[in-house]
Amino acid sequence: MFDSGGPLFLWLKIVVLVLIPLGVTTLNGGDADSESEGSPLLFEEEDQGHKCSYFYNERSPSPEGGLVNCTWYKSKACCKRTEVTSVFAVMDPLYGATKLCRNYINYLMCFFCSPDQGKFYKLNKVNVCLDYCESLYEECKNAGFNNLLIGEAYANGTSFCEAQNFEVVENADCFKFNPNVFGSSVKMIPMSIQVFLICVFALVINAL
């Protein structure tokens, strides 16, 4: 069922793609994130009748104020508090990960809470945007899990996402990263590029 080429995030495939739809939950644990401004991926008015397709259309998006993570979906969520707790409770932390890398991973793992999942969850696959996968890879390639770096285990963002059983696509109906839920300090520009731009700026200032 799973691609054997994805050793780093087997827990992501097992817990998020298998256990959650089956209703396997725990009662404690989890990584709390801060309250956030912004409500990404909310339905437009005409989409209110859509169901939560990841949960076999047995749910409709509804407020879930008790979320300990993925809190940006609290006003309209497809997930339950105990399901989110289950996912984050079994996570082994990445070492060497930047804040932006952690945000990328955190947001990706919250896809099953999105009220818009009917748009990007098709044929039992989560369609993730290509630029999201590539940006995640660039920011996280020097982060590791179980003594193996992401950049060593995967050739690019597409191979990383596909190894986690995601479908990588380039169209409007894909799961997009929204940096606004983590605050205005989060940027889509990888940290390495930010450092390079700062150095260039410093050289220009010194040359004046």
KAGIWO-V197976 format. One record per residue. N is the residue number from 0. OMEGA is omega as a letter, one per 30 degrees, with the letter a starting at -180 (none if undefined). Layout:
((N:OMEGA) (N:OMEGA))
This chain:
((0:a) (1:l) (2:a) (3:a) (4:a) (5:a) (6:a) (7:a) (8:l) (9:l) (10:l) (11:a) (12:a) (13:a) (14:a) (15:a) (16:a) (17:a) (18:a) (19:l) (20:l) (21:l) (22:l) (23:a) (24:l) (25:a) (26:a) (27:a) (28:l) (29:a) (30:a) (31:l) (32:a) (33:l) (34:a) (35:l) (36:l) (37:l) (38:a) (39:l) (40:l) (41:a) (42:l) (43:a) (44:a) (45:a) (46:a) (47:a) (48:a) (49:l) (50:l) (51:a) (52:l) (53:l) (54:l) (55:l) (56:l) (57:a) (58:l) (59:l) (60:a) (61:l) (62:l) (63:a) (64:a) (65:a) (66:l) (67:l) (68:a) (69:a) (70:l) (71:l) (72:a) (73:a) (74:l) (75:a) (76:l) (77:a) (78:l) (79:a) (80:a) (81:l) (82:l) (83:l) (84:a) (85:a) (86:a) (87:l) (88:a) (89:a) (90:l) (91:a) (92:l) (93:l) (94:l) (95:a) (96:l) (97:l) (98:a) (99:l) (100:l) (101:l) (102:l) (103:a) (104:a) (105:a) (106:l) (107:a) (108:a) (109:a) (110:a) (111:l) (112:a) (113:l) (114:l) (115:a) (116:l) (117:a) (118:a) (119:l) (120:a) (121:l) (122:l) (123:l) (124:l) (125:l) (126:a) (127:a) (128:a) (129:a) (130:l) (131:a) (132:a) (133:l) (134:l) (135:a) (136:a) (137:a) (138:a) (139:a) (140:l) (141:l) (142:a) (143:l) (144:a) (145:l) (146:l) (147:l) (148:l) (149:l) (150:l) (151:a) (152:a) (153:a) (154:a) (155:a) (156:l) (157:a) (158:l) (159:a) (160:l) (161:l) (162:l) (163:l) (164:l) (165:l) (166:a) (167:a) (168:l) (169:l) (170:a) (171:a) (172:l) (173:a) (174:a) (175:l) (176:l) (177:a) (178:a) (179:a) (180:l) (181:a) (182:a) (183:a) (184:a) (185:a) (186:l) (187:a) (188:l) (189:a) (190:a) (191:l) (192:l) (193:l) (194:l) (195:a) (196:l) (197:l) (198:l) (199:l) (200:l) (201:l) (202:l) (203:a) (204:a) (205:a) (206:a) (207:none))
